[in-house]
């Protein structure tokens, strides 16, 4: 039911029709020679923006540049699709400083009652 509601909502909103942009799901996977998944990044392109849904790198590979490489790959796809904004949200225990080191700026901090702080970060240099 939710997909149909969203489809109807977006189809009939006249303002949004002016900025209609195809929705694309993006995914890059980091794997070893045996095919085991060691990391990846997923995102959704819509309205000339990219929302990064998830980024994960296996603990054994952290600090070796793989996260930055995944971000660069998805940023290149955003450029190719004429995105004007990359956005993501993350919690304080999910390393918001990693994203800030890679050019994201914190737009808002929300105090979550259980999960500490939630950060909304955006990247505007496309």
Residue pairs with C-beta under 8 A, 6 or more apart in sequence:
10 16
11 17
16 47
19 47
19 48
21 45
21 46
21 47
21 48
21 81
22 45
23 44
23 45
23 46
24 44
24 45
24 46
24 81
25 42
25 43
25 44
25 45
26 41
26 42
26 43
26 44
26 45
26 50
26 74
26 77
27 40
27 41
27 42
27 43
28 40
28 41
28 70
28 73
28 74
29 37
29 39
29 40
30 37
30 38
30 39
30 40
30 57
30 61
30 66
30 70
31 37
31 38
32 38
38 57
38 58
38 60
38 61
38 66
39 55
39 56
39 57
39 58
39 61
39 66
39 67
39 70
40 54
40 55
40 56
40 70
41 52
41 54
41 55
41 56
41 70
41 71
41 73
41 74
42 52
42 53
42 54
42 55
43 50
43 51
43 52
43 53
43 74
43 77
43 78
44 50
44 51
44 53
45 77
45 78
45 81
45 83
48 81
48 82
48 83
48 84
48 85
49 83
49 84
49 85
49 86
49 87
50 74
50 77
50 78
50 81
50 83
50 85
50 86
50 87
51 86
51 87
51 88
52 74
52 86
52 87
52 88
53 88
55 67
55 70
55 71
55 88
57 66
57 67
57 70
67 98
68 102
71 102
74 86
75 86
75 123
75 126
78 86
78 126
79 126
83 126
84 124
84 126
85 122
85 123
85 124
85 126
86 104
86 122
86 123
86 126
87 120
87 121
87 122
87 123
88 99
88 104
88 120
88 121
88 122
89 118
89 119
89 120
89 121
90 96
90 99
90 118
90 119
90 121
91 112
91 115
91 116
91 117
91 118
91 119
92 116
92 117
92 118
92 119
93 115
93 116
96 106
96 119
96 121
99 121
100 106
100 121
103 123
103 125
104 121
104 122
104 123
105 121
105 122
105 123
105 124
106 119
106 120
106 121
107 120
107 121
107 122
108 119
108 120
109 117
109 118
109 119
109 120
110 117
110 118
110 119
110 120
111 117
111 118
112 118
